[in-house]
Amino acid sequence: MGGVMKNFGAEYGLLVSWSGFKSSIINETAKQFFEIRLWTHKEISEEFLRYYDQMDDEIKELIPLKKIWVVNGNDN
């Protein structure tokens, strides 16, 4: 990943995997925490939902979401 970033002159990188990462990738990028981040499906989903309201209408038309309220069945 770091090599690809250098080839393109990028200061920061984001590696995304829907299925997770091997421990070798996690260990390698841990050394470069401030330059390279790893995101799984969890981070992608959380960030997408966090900023959905601020996205362009074109994106919202491609991925239309509707907010719903549900009762939380947990006793917490």
N, CA, C and O atoms as a Maestro MAE file, in Angstrom:
{
 s_m_m2io_version
 :::
 2.0.0
}

f_m_ct {
 s_m_title
 :::
 protein
 m_atom[304] {
  # First column is atom index #
  i_m_mmod_type
  r_m_x_coord
  r_m_y_coord
  r_m_z_coord
  i_m_residue_number
  s_m_chain_name
  s_m_pdb_residue_name
  s_m_pdb_atom_name
  i_m_atomic_number
  :::
  1 25 0.827 -1.197 0.000 1 A "MET " " N  " 7
  2 3 0.000 0.000 0.000 1 A "MET " " CA " 6
  3 2 0.867 1.254 0.000 1 A "MET " " C  " 6
  4 15 0.623 2.180 -0.774 1 A "MET " " O  " 8
  5 25 1.874 1.286 0.863 2 A "GLY " " N  " 7
  6 3 2.748 2.452 0.915 2 A "GLY " " CA " 6
  7 2 3.437 2.715 -0.399 2 A "GLY " " C  " 6
  8 15 3.637 3.869 -0.778 2 A "GLY " " O  " 8
  9 25 3.809 1.648 -1.110 3 A "GLY " " N  " 7
  10 3 4.444 1.797 -2.412 3 A "GLY " " CA " 6
  11 2 3.521 2.428 -3.431 3 A "GLY " " C  " 6
  12 15 3.949 3.274 -4.216 3 A "GLY " " O  " 8
  13 25 2.272 2.032 -3.430 4 A "VAL " " N  " 7
  14 3 1.288 2.604 -4.351 4 A "VAL " " CA " 6
  15 2 1.092 4.082 -4.046 4 A "VAL " " C  " 6
  16 15 0.996 4.905 -4.957 4 A "VAL " " O  " 8
  17 25 1.034 4.416 -2.759 5 A "MET " " N  " 7
  18 3 0.870 5.821 -2.385 5 A "MET " " CA " 6
  19 2 2.044 6.651 -2.881 5 A "MET " " C  " 6
  20 15 1.847 7.751 -3.399 5 A "MET " " O  " 8
  21 25 3.249 6.147 -2.733 6 A "LYS " " N  " 7
  22 3 4.431 6.879 -3.194 6 A "LYS " " CA " 6
  23 2 4.428 7.044 -4.703 6 A "LYS " " C  " 6
  24 15 4.792 8.105 -5.211 6 A "LYS " " O  " 8
  25 25 4.022 6.007 -5.425 7 A "ASN " " N  " 7
  26 3 3.961 6.072 -6.886 7 A "ASN " " CA " 6
  27 2 3.031 7.181 -7.369 7 A "ASN " " C  " 6
  28 15 3.282 7.796 -8.406 7 A "ASN " " O  " 8
  29 25 1.968 7.436 -6.628 8 A "PHE " " N  " 7
  30 3 0.996 8.456 -7.014 8 A "PHE " " CA " 6
  31 2 1.187 9.769 -6.275 8 A "PHE " " C  " 6
  32 15 0.418 10.708 -6.480 8 A "PHE " " O  " 8
  33 25 2.196 9.853 -5.423 9 A "GLY " " N  " 7
  34 3 2.468 11.075 -4.689 9 A "GLY " " CA " 6
  35 2 1.432 11.378 -3.618 9 A "GLY " " C  " 6
  36 15 1.229 12.539 -3.263 9 A "GLY " " O  " 8
  37 25 0.775 10.344 -3.099 10 A "ALA " " N  " 7
  38 3 -0.260 10.538 -2.078 10 A "ALA " " CA " 6
  39 2 0.364 10.581 -0.688 10 A "ALA " " C  " 6
  40 15 1.282 9.820 -0.382 10 A "ALA " " O  " 8
  41 25 -0.139 11.471 0.140 11 A "GLU " " N  " 7
  42 3 0.335 11.553 1.517 11 A "GLU " " CA " 6
  43 2 -0.431 10.604 2.435 11 A "GLU " " C  " 6
  44 15 0.097 10.156 3.453 11 A "GLU " " O  " 8
  45 25 -1.674 10.301 2.075 12 A "TYR " " N  " 7
  46 3 -2.530 9.468 2.902 12 A "TYR " " CA " 6
  47 2 -3.202 8.410 2.043 12 A "TYR " " C  " 6
  48 15 -3.422 8.612 0.849 12 A "TYR " " O  " 8
  49 25 -3.529 7.270 2.668 13 A "GLY " " N  " 7
  50 3 -4.197 6.201 1.951 13 A "GLY " " CA " 6
  51 2 -5.292 5.573 2.782 13 A "GLY " " C  " 6
  52 15 -5.215 5.542 4.010 13 A "GLY " " O  " 8
  53 25 -6.318 5.068 2.103 14 A "LEU " " N  " 7
  54 3 -7.414 4.361 2.743 14 A "LEU " " CA " 6
  55 2 -7.592 3.042 2.020 14 A "LEU " " C  " 6
  56 15 -7.911 3.011 0.831 14 A "LEU " " O  " 8
  57 25 -7.386 1.955 2.742 15 A "LEU " " N  " 7
  58 3 -7.551 0.622 2.185 15 A "LEU " " CA " 6
  59 2 -8.859 0.068 2.728 15 A "LEU " " C  " 6
  60 15 -9.045 -0.032 3.940 15 A "LEU " " O  " 8
  61 25 -9.771 -0.294 1.816 16 A "VAL " " N  " 7
  62 3 -11.104 -0.742 2.203 16 A "VAL " " CA " 6
  63 2 -11.286 -2.196 1.801 16 A "VAL " " C  " 6
  64 15 -10.969 -2.590 0.679 16 A "VAL " " O  " 8
  65 25 -11.802 -2.990 2.740 17 A "SER " " N  " 7
  66 3 -12.101 -4.387 2.460 17 A "SER " " CA " 6
  67 2 -13.412 -4.759 3.118 17 A "SER " " C  " 6
  68 15 -13.595 -4.544 4.317 17 A "SER " " O  " 8
  69 25 -14.311 -5.309 2.350 18 A "TRP " " N  " 7
  70 3 -15.605 -5.702 2.891 18 A "TRP " " CA " 6
  71 2 -15.465 -6.953 3.768 18 A "TRP " " C  " 6
  72 15 -16.290 -7.189 4.651 18 A "TRP " " O  " 8
  73 25 -14.425 -7.748 3.523 19 A "SER " " N  " 7
  74 3 -14.276 -9.018 4.239 19 A "SER " " CA " 6
  75 2 -13.191 -8.996 5.310 19 A "SER " " C  " 6
  76 15 -12.893 -10.040 5.891 19 A "SER " " O  " 8
  77 25 -12.600 -7.856 5.585 20 A "GLY " " N  " 7
  78 3 -11.582 -7.777 6.626 20 A "GLY " " CA " 6
  79 2 -10.176 -7.857 6.062 20 A "GLY " " C  " 6
  80 15 -9.980 -7.867 4.846 20 A "GLY " " O  " 8
  81 25 -9.192 -7.913 6.963 21 A "PHE " " N  " 7
  82 3 -7.795 -7.884 6.567 21 A "PHE " " CA " 6
  83 2 -7.007 -8.992 7.245 21 A "PHE " " C  " 6
  84 15 -7.307 -9.384 8.373 21 A "PHE " " O  " 8
  85 25 -6.008 -9.486 6.553 22 A "LYS " " N  " 7
  86 3 -5.087 -10.458 7.146 22 A "LYS " " CA " 6
  87 2 -4.254 -9.755 8.208 22 A "LYS " " C  " 6
  88 15 -4.039 -8.544 8.141 22 A "LYS " " O  " 8
  89 25 -3.793 -10.515 9.178 23 A "SER " " N  " 7
  90 3 -3.003 -9.931 10.271 23 A "SER " " CA " 6
  91 2 -1.726 -9.279 9.753 23 A "SER " " C  " 6
  92 15 -1.255 -8.304 10.339 23 A "SER " " O  " 8
  93 25 -1.155 -9.798 8.664 24 A "SER " " N  " 7
  94 3 0.064 -9.199 8.117 24 A "SER " " CA " 6
  95 2 -0.190 -7.775 7.622 24 A "SER " " C  " 6
  96 15 0.666 -6.903 7.774 24 A "SER " " O  " 8
  97 25 -1.354 -7.539 7.035 25 A "ILE " " N  " 7
  98 3 -1.712 -6.192 6.572 25 A "ILE " " CA " 6
  99 2 -1.944 -5.276 7.769 25 A "ILE " " C  " 6
  100 15 -1.490 -4.132 7.778 25 A "ILE " " O  " 8
  101 25 -2.644 -5.775 8.766 26 A "ILE " " N  " 7
  102 3 -2.914 -4.977 9.966 26 A "ILE " " CA " 6
  103 2 -1.609 -4.595 10.650 26 A "ILE " " C  " 6
  104 15 -1.436 -3.446 11.058 26 A "ILE " " O  " 8
  105 25 -0.692 -5.543 10.777 27 A "ASN " " N  " 7
  106 3 0.595 -5.265 11.416 27 A "ASN " " CA " 6
  107 2 1.414 -4.246 10.625 27 A "ASN " " C  " 6
  108 15 2.041 -3.364 11.212 27 A "ASN " " O  " 8
  109 25 1.412 -4.364 9.314 28 A "GLU " " N  " 7
  110 3 2.187 -3.449 8.473 28 A "GLU " " CA " 6
  111 2 1.640 -2.024 8.536 28 A "GLU " " C  " 6
  112 15 2.404 -1.066 8.647 28 A "GLU " " O  " 8
  113 25 0.326 -1.890 8.465 29 A "THR " " N  " 7
  114 3 -0.250 -0.553 8.458 29 A "THR " " CA " 6
  115 2 -0.271 0.074 9.848 29 A "THR " " C  " 6
  116 15 -0.379 1.294 9.967 29 A "THR " " O  " 8
  117 25 -0.171 -0.733 10.898 30 A "ALA " " N  " 7
  118 3 -0.127 -0.178 12.259 30 A "ALA " " CA " 6
  119 2 1.085 0.736 12.426 30 A "ALA " " C  " 6
  120 15 1.038 1.705 13.184 30 A "ALA " " O  " 8
  121 25 2.156 0.428 11.725 31 A "LYS " " N  " 7
  122 3 3.365 1.258 11.772 31 A "LYS " " CA " 6
  123 2 3.160 2.600 11.074 31 A "LYS " " C  " 6
  124 15 3.900 3.553 11.318 31 A "LYS " " O  " 8
  125 25 2.157 2.668 10.211 32 A "GLN " " N  " 7
  126 3 1.892 3.870 9.420 32 A "GLN " " CA " 6
  127 2 0.496 4.414 9.720 32 A "GLN " " C  " 6
  128 15 -0.218 4.845 8.815 32 A "GLN " " O  " 8
  129 25 0.117 4.390 10.992 33 A "PHE " " N  " 7
  130 3 -1.244 4.742 11.415 33 A "PHE " " CA " 6
  131 2 -1.709 6.098 10.891 33 A "PHE " " C  " 6
  132 15 -2.866 6.241 10.496 33 A "PHE " " O  " 8
  133 25 -0.833 7.083 10.884 34 A "PHE " " N  " 7
  134 3 -1.245 8.426 10.482 34 A "PHE " " CA " 6
  135 2 -1.229 8.614 8.969 34 A "PHE " " C  " 6
  136 15 -1.712 9.631 8.471 34 A "PHE " " O  " 8
  137 25 -0.686 7.661 8.237 35 A "GLU " " N  " 7
  138 3 -0.662 7.758 6.770 35 A "GLU " " CA " 6
  139 2 -1.648 6.806 6.095 35 A "GLU " " C  " 6
  140 15 -2.213 7.135 5.052 35 A "GLU " " O  " 8
  141 25 -1.856 5.630 6.684 36 A "ILE " " N  " 7
  142 3 -2.706 4.612 6.055 36 A "ILE " " CA " 6
  143 2 -3.763 4.159 7.059 36 A "ILE " " C  " 6
  144 15 -3.449 3.829 8.202 36 A "ILE " " O  " 8
  145 25 -5.002 4.149 6.619 37 A "ARG " " N  " 7
  146 3 -6.098 3.650 7.443 37 A "ARG " " CA " 6
  147 2 -6.730 2.436 6.770 37 A "ARG " " C  " 6
  148 15 -6.748 2.325 5.544 37 A "ARG " " O  " 8
  149 25 -7.243 1.537 7.590 38 A "LEU " " N  " 7
  150 3 -7.954 0.355 7.116 38 A "LEU " " CA " 6
  151 2 -9.416 0.473 7.524 38 A "LEU " " C  " 6
  152 15 -9.722 0.745 8.685 38 A "LEU " " O  " 8
  153 25 -10.303 0.272 6.583 39 A "TRP " " N  " 7
  154 3 -11.735 0.294 6.880 39 A "TRP " " CA " 6
  155 2 -12.361 -1.013 6.422 39 A "TRP " " C  " 6
  156 15 -12.056 -1.520 5.342 39 A "TRP " " O  " 8
  157 25 -13.239 -1.549 7.258 40 A "THR " " N  " 7
  158 3 -14.022 -2.726 6.892 40 A "THR " " CA " 6
  159 2 -15.451 -2.272 6.584 40 A "THR " " C  " 6
  160 15 -15.742 -1.076 6.549 40 A "THR " " O  " 8
  161 25 -16.322 -3.236 6.364 41 A "HIS " " N  " 7
  162 3 -17.726 -2.903 6.092 41 A "HIS " " CA " 6
  163 2 -18.343 -2.088 7.222 41 A "HIS " " C  " 6
  164 15 -19.226 -1.265 6.981 41 A "HIS " " O  " 8
  165 25 -17.890 -2.307 8.441 42 A "LYS " " N  " 7
  166 3 -18.442 -1.572 9.582 42 A "LYS " " CA " 6
  167 2 -18.141 -0.079 9.471 42 A "LYS " " C  " 6
  168 15 -19.049 0.742 9.607 42 A "LYS " " O  " 8
  169 25 -16.886 0.284 9.226 43 A "GLU " " N  " 7
  170 3 -16.520 1.698 9.113 43 A "GLU " " CA " 6
  171 2 -17.179 2.359 7.902 43 A "GLU " " C  " 6
  172 15 -17.641 3.497 7.987 43 A "GLU " " O  " 8
  173 25 -17.222 1.655 6.795 44 A "ILE " " N  " 7
  174 3 -17.859 2.206 5.586 44 A "ILE " " CA " 6
  175 2 -19.330 2.503 5.860 44 A "ILE " " C  " 6
  176 15 -19.818 3.586 5.538 44 A "ILE " " O  " 8
  177 25 -20.036 1.542 6.453 45 A "SER " " N  " 7
  178 3 -21.463 1.729 6.739 45 A "SER " " CA " 6
  179 2 -21.694 2.872 7.721 45 A "SER " " C  " 6
  180 15 -22.583 3.699 7.518 45 A "SER " " O  " 8
  181 25 -20.895 2.918 8.786 46 A "GLU " " N  " 7
  182 3 -21.062 3.978 9.786 46 A "GLU " " CA " 6
  183 2 -20.822 5.365 9.187 46 A "GLU " " C  " 6
  184 15 -21.603 6.286 9.425 46 A "GLU " " O  " 8
  185 25 -19.756 5.514 8.419 47 A "GLU " " N  " 7
  186 3 -19.442 6.819 7.827 47 A "GLU " " CA " 6
  187 2 -20.467 7.215 6.772 47 A "GLU " " C  " 6
  188 15 -20.852 8.380 6.675 47 A "GLU " " O  " 8
  189 25 -20.903 6.239 5.985 48 A "PHE " " N  " 7
  190 3 -21.916 6.524 4.972 48 A "PHE " " CA " 6
  191 2 -23.187 7.039 5.628 48 A "PHE " " C  " 6
  192 15 -23.744 8.048 5.194 48 A "PHE " " O  " 8
  193 25 -23.651 6.361 6.666 49 A "LEU " " N  " 7
  194 3 -24.881 6.782 7.344 49 A "LEU " " CA " 6
  195 2 -24.686 8.096 8.085 49 A "LEU " " C  " 6
  196 15 -25.610 8.907 8.150 49 A "LEU " " O  " 8
  197 25 -23.517 8.321 8.637 50 A "ARG " " N  " 7
  198 3 -23.245 9.561 9.370 50 A "ARG " " CA " 6
  199 2 -23.356 10.782 8.453 50 A "ARG " " C  " 6
  200 15 -23.848 11.829 8.875 50 A "ARG " " O  " 8
  201 25 -22.904 10.654 7.208 51 A "TYR " " N  " 7
  202 3 -22.851 11.805 6.301 51 A "TYR " " CA " 6
  203 2 -23.894 11.764 5.190 51 A "TYR " " C  " 6
  204 15 -23.870 12.605 4.291 51 A "TYR " " O  " 8
  205 25 -24.795 10.812 5.239 52 A "TYR " " N  " 7
  206 3 -25.784 10.667 4.169 52 A "TYR " " CA " 6
  207 2 -26.584 11.949 3.940 52 A "TYR " " C  " 6
  208 15 -26.791 12.356 2.797 52 A "TYR " " O  " 8
  209 25 -27.027 12.579 5.010 53 A "ASP " " N  " 7
  210 3 -27.845 13.795 4.871 53 A "ASP " " CA " 6
  211 2 -27.094 14.928 4.183 53 A "ASP " " C  " 6
  212 15 -27.720 15.814 3.603 53 A "ASP " " O  " 8
  213 25 -25.782 14.916 4.235 54 A "GLN " " N  " 7
  214 3 -24.969 15.982 3.642 54 A "GLN " " CA " 6
  215 2 -24.547 15.676 2.202 54 A "GLN " " C  " 6
  216 15 -23.942 16.522 1.544 54 A "GLN " " O  " 8
  217 25 -24.856 14.493 1.715 55 A "MET " " N  " 7
  218 3 -24.424 14.087 0.370 55 A "MET " " CA " 6
  219 2 -25.258 14.770 -0.704 55 A "MET " " C  " 6
  220 15 -26.380 15.216 -0.465 55 A "MET " " O  " 8
  221 25 -24.674 14.836 -1.894 56 A "ASP " " N  " 7
  222 3 -25.367 15.407 -3.045 56 A "ASP " " CA " 6
  223 2 -26.631 14.611 -3.356 56 A "ASP " " C  " 6
  224 15 -26.707 13.412 -3.088 56 A "ASP " " O  " 8
  225 25 -27.611 15.291 -3.920 57 A "ASP " " N  " 7
  226 3 -28.861 14.643 -4.287 57 A "ASP " " CA " 6
  227 2 -28.644 13.512 -5.289 57 A "ASP " " C  " 6
  228 15 -29.381 12.526 -5.280 57 A "ASP " " O  " 8
  229 25 -27.640 13.649 -6.149 58 A "GLU " " N  " 7
  230 3 -27.352 12.595 -7.131 58 A "GLU " " CA " 6
  231 2 -27.013 11.278 -6.441 58 A "GLU " " C  " 6
  232 15 -27.441 10.213 -6.885 58 A "GLU " " O  " 8
  233 25 -26.258 11.352 -5.373 59 A "ILE " " N  " 7
  234 3 -25.902 10.137 -4.620 59 A "ILE " " CA " 6
  235 2 -27.132 9.592 -3.918 59 A "ILE " " C  " 6
  236 15 -27.358 8.382 -3.896 59 A "ILE " " O  " 8
  237 25 -27.921 10.479 -3.348 60 A "LYS " " N  " 7
  238 3 -29.131 10.044 -2.659 60 A "LYS " " CA " 6
  239 2 -30.124 9.390 -3.620 60 A "LYS " " C  " 6
  240 15 -30.863 8.485 -3.231 60 A "LYS " " O  " 8
  241 25 -30.140 9.843 -4.864 61 A "GLU " " N  " 7
  242 3 -31.013 9.214 -5.862 61 A "GLU " " CA " 6
  243 2 -30.518 7.816 -6.218 61 A "GLU " " C  " 6
  244 15 -31.317 6.910 -6.453 61 A "GLU " " O  " 8
  245 25 -29.203 7.647 -6.256 62 A "LEU " " N  " 7
  246 3 -28.635 6.327 -6.558 62 A "LEU " " CA " 6
  247 2 -28.813 5.354 -5.401 62 A "LEU " " C  " 6
  248 15 -29.006 4.155 -5.604 62 A "LEU " " O  " 8
  249 25 -28.746 5.891 -4.178 63 A "ILE " " N  " 7
  250 3 -28.863 5.061 -2.973 63 A "ILE " " CA " 6
  251 2 -29.906 5.699 -2.066 63 A "ILE " " C  " 6
  252 15 -29.557 6.346 -1.078 63 A "ILE " " O  " 8
  253 25 -31.176 5.524 -2.393 64 A "PRO " " N  " 7
  254 3 -32.223 6.160 -1.582 64 A "PRO " " CA " 6
  255 2 -32.405 5.427 -0.247 64 A "PRO " " C  " 6
  256 15 -32.648 4.220 -0.221 64 A "PRO " " O  " 8
  257 25 -32.288 6.157 0.838 65 A "LEU " " N  " 7
  258 3 -32.494 5.601 2.173 65 A "LEU " " CA " 6
  259 2 -33.674 6.295 2.827 65 A "LEU " " C  " 6
  260 15 -33.977 7.448 2.520 65 A "LEU " " O  " 8
  261 25 -34.324 5.601 3.713 66 A "LYS " " N  " 7
  262 3 -35.448 6.165 4.448 66 A "LYS " " CA " 6
  263 2 -35.214 5.901 5.927 66 A "LYS " " C  " 6
  264 15 -34.943 4.769 6.327 66 A "LYS " " O  " 8
  265 25 -35.318 6.954 6.741 67 A "LYS " " N  " 7
  266 3 -35.171 6.794 8.185 67 A "LYS " " CA " 6
  267 2 -36.443 6.183 8.751 67 A "LYS " " C  " 6
  268 15 -37.555 6.563 8.385 67 A "LYS " " O  " 8
  269 25 -36.252 5.235 9.646 68 A "ILE " " N  " 7
  270 3 -37.383 4.651 10.349 68 A "ILE " " CA " 6
  271 2 -37.043 4.594 11.834 68 A "ILE " " C  " 6
  272 15 -35.871 4.557 12.209 68 A "ILE " " O  " 8
  273 25 -38.062 4.587 12.663 69 A "TRP " " N  " 7
  274 3 -37.874 4.459 14.104 69 A "TRP " " CA " 6
  275 2 -38.323 3.070 14.513 69 A "TRP " " C  " 6
  276 15 -39.361 2.582 14.067 69 A "TRP " " O  " 8
  277 25 -37.538 2.444 15.357 70 A "VAL " " N  " 7
  278 3 -37.899 1.137 15.877 70 A "VAL " " CA " 6
  279 2 -37.746 1.167 17.402 70 A "VAL " " C  " 6
  280 15 -36.931 1.916 17.941 70 A "VAL " " O  " 8
  281 25 -38.528 0.356 18.072 71 A "VAL " " N  " 7
  282 3 -38.425 0.267 19.518 71 A "VAL " " CA " 6
  283 2 -37.235 -0.619 19.856 71 A "VAL " " C  " 6
  284 15 -37.091 -1.717 19.318 71 A "VAL " " O  " 8
  285 25 -36.391 -0.135 20.744 72 A "ASN " " N  " 7
  286 3 -35.235 -0.892 21.189 72 A "ASN " " CA " 6
  287 2 -35.695 -1.914 22.213 72 A "ASN " " C  " 6
  288 15 -36.189 -1.544 23.278 72 A "ASN " " O  " 8
  289 25 -35.541 -3.188 21.903 73 A "GLY " " N  " 7
  290 3 -35.975 -4.252 22.780 73 A "GLY " " CA " 6
  291 2 -35.008 -4.557 23.907 73 A "GLY " " C  " 6
  292 15 -35.303 -5.391 24.763 73 A "GLY " " O  " 8
  293 25 -33.856 -3.896 23.922 74 A "ASN " " N  " 7
  294 3 -32.872 -4.137 24.984 74 A "ASN " " CA " 6
  295 2 -33.309 -3.472 26.280 74 A "ASN " " C  " 6
  296 15 -33.952 -2.422 26.264 74 A "ASN " " O  " 8
  297 25 -32.962 -4.083 27.391 75 A "ASP " " N  " 7
  298 3 -33.291 -3.509 28.703 75 A "ASP " " CA " 6
  299 2 -32.262 -2.497 29.152 75 A "ASP " " C  " 6
  300 15 -32.424 -1.898 30.215 75 A "ASP " " O  " 8
  301 25 -31.209 -2.283 28.382 76 A "ASN " " N  " 7
  302 3 -30.129 -1.373 28.789 76 A "ASN " " CA " 6
  303 2 -30.534 0.062 28.700 76 A "ASN " " C  " 6
  304 15 -29.738 0.948 29.008 76 A "ASN " " O  " 8
  :::
 }
 m_bond[303] {
  # First column is bond index #
  i_m_from
  i_m_to
  i_m_order
  :::
  1 1 2 1
  2 2 3 1
  3 3 4 2
  4 3 5 1
  5 5 6 1
  6 6 7 1
  7 7 8 2
  8 7 9 1
  9 9 10 1
  10 10 11 1
  11 11 12 2
  12 11 13 1
  13 13 14 1
  14 14 15 1
  15 15 16 2
  16 15 17 1
  17 17 18 1
  18 18 19 1
  19 19 20 2
  20 19 21 1
  21 21 22 1
  22 22 23 1
  23 23 24 2
  24 23 25 1
  25 25 26 1
  26 26 27 1
  27 27 28 2
  28 27 29 1
  29 29 30 1
  30 30 31 1
  31 31 32 2
  32 31 33 1
  33 33 34 1
  34 34 35 1
  35 35 36 2
  36 35 37 1
  37 37 38 1
  38 38 39 1
  39 39 40 2
  40 39 41 1
  41 41 42 1
  42 42 43 1
  43 43 44 2
  44 43 45 1
  45 45 46 1
  46 46 47 1
  47 47 48 2
  48 47 49 1
  49 49 50 1
  50 50 51 1
  51 51 52 2
  52 51 53 1
  53 53 54 1
  54 54 55 1
  55 55 56 2
  56 55 57 1
  57 57 58 1
  58 58 59 1
  59 59 60 2
  60 59 61 1
  61 61 62 1
  62 62 63 1
  63 63 64 2
  64 63 65 1
  65 65 66 1
  66 66 67 1
  67 67 68 2
  68 67 69 1
  69 69 70 1
  70 70 71 1
  71 71 72 2
  72 71 73 1
  73 73 74 1
  74 74 75 1
  75 75 76 2
  76 75 77 1
  77 77 78 1
  78 78 79 1
  79 79 80 2
  80 79 81 1
  81 81 82 1
  82 82 83 1
  83 83 84 2
  84 83 85 1
  85 85 86 1
  86 86 87 1
  87 87 88 2
  88 87 89 1
  89 89 90 1
  90 90 91 1
  91 91 92 2
  92 91 93 1
  93 93 94 1
  94 94 95 1
  95 95 96 2
  96 95 97 1
  97 97 98 1
  98 98 99 1
  99 99 100 2
  100 99 101 1
  101 101 102 1
  102 102 103 1
  103 103 104 2
  104 103 105 1
  105 105 106 1
  106 106 107 1
  107 107 108 2
  108 107 109 1
  109 109 110 1
  110 110 111 1
  111 111 112 2
  112 111 113 1
  113 113 114 1
  114 114 115 1
  115 115 116 2
  116 115 117 1
  117 117 118 1
  118 118 119 1
  119 119 120 2
  120 119 121 1
  121 121 122 1
  122 122 123 1
  123 123 124 2
  124 123 125 1
  125 125 126 1
  126 126 127 1
  127 127 128 2
  128 127 129 1
  129 129 130 1
  130 130 131 1
  131 131 132 2
  132 131 133 1
  133 133 134 1
  134 134 135 1
  135 135 136 2
  136 135 137 1
  137 137 138 1
  138 138 139 1
  139 139 140 2
  140 139 141 1
  141 141 142 1
  142 142 143 1
  143 143 144 2
  144 143 145 1
  145 145 146 1
  146 146 147 1
  147 147 148 2
  148 147 149 1
  149 149 150 1
  150 150 151 1
  151 151 152 2
  152 151 153 1
  153 153 154 1
  154 154 155 1
  155 155 156 2
  156 155 157 1
  157 157 158 1
  158 158 159 1
  159 159 160 2
  160 159 161 1
  161 161 162 1
  162 162 163 1
  163 163 164 2
  164 163 165 1
  165 165 166 1
  166 166 167 1
  167 167 168 2
  168 167 169 1
  169 169 170 1
  170 170 171 1
  171 171 172 2
  172 171 173 1
  173 173 174 1
  174 174 175 1
  175 175 176 2
  176 175 177 1
  177 177 178 1
  178 178 179 1
  179 179 180 2
  180 179 181 1
  181 181 182 1
  182 182 183 1
  183 183 184 2
  184 183 185 1
  185 185 186 1
  186 186 187 1
  187 187 188 2
  188 187 189 1
  189 189 190 1
  190 190 191 1
  191 191 192 2
  192 191 193 1
  193 193 194 1
  194 194 195 1
  195 195 196 2
  196 195 197 1
  197 197 198 1
  198 198 199 1
  199 199 200 2
  200 199 201 1
  201 201 202 1
  202 202 203 1
  203 203 204 2
  204 203 205 1
  205 205 206 1
  206 206 207 1
  207 207 208 2
  208 207 209 1
  209 209 210 1
  210 210 211 1
  211 211 212 2
  212 211 213 1
  213 213 214 1
  214 214 215 1
  215 215 216 2
  216 215 217 1
  217 217 218 1
  218 218 219 1
  219 219 220 2
  220 219 221 1
  221 221 222 1
  222 222 223 1
  223 223 224 2
  224 223 225 1
  225 225 226 1
  226 226 227 1
  227 227 228 2
  228 227 229 1
  229 229 230 1
  230 230 231 1
  231 231 232 2
  232 231 233 1
  233 233 234 1
  234 234 235 1
  235 235 236 2
  236 235 237 1
  237 237 238 1
  238 238 239 1
  239 239 240 2
  240 239 241 1
  241 241 242 1
  242 242 243 1
  243 243 244 2
  244 243 245 1
  245 245 246 1
  246 246 247 1
  247 247 248 2
  248 247 249 1
  249 249 250 1
  250 250 251 1
  251 251 252 2
  252 251 253 1
  253 253 254 1
  254 254 255 1
  255 255 256 2
  256 255 257 1
  257 257 258 1
  258 258 259 1
  259 259 260 2
  260 259 261 1
  261 261 262 1
  262 262 263 1
  263 263 264 2
  264 263 265 1
  265 265 266 1
  266 266 267 1
  267 267 268 2
  268 267 269 1
  269 269 270 1
  270 270 271 1
  271 271 272 2
  272 271 273 1
  273 273 274 1
  274 274 275 1
  275 275 276 2
  276 275 277 1
  277 277 278 1
  278 278 279 1
  279 279 280 2
  280 279 281 1
  281 281 282 1
  282 282 283 1
  283 283 284 2
  284 283 285 1
  285 285 286 1
  286 286 287 1
  287 287 288 2
  288 287 289 1
  289 289 290 1
  290 290 291 1
  291 291 292 2
  292 291 293 1
  293 293 294 1
  294 294 295 1
  295 295 296 2
  296 295 297 1
  297 297 298 1
  298 298 299 1
  299 299 300 2
  300 299 301 1
  301 301 302 1
  302 302 303 1
  303 303 304 2
  :::
 }
}
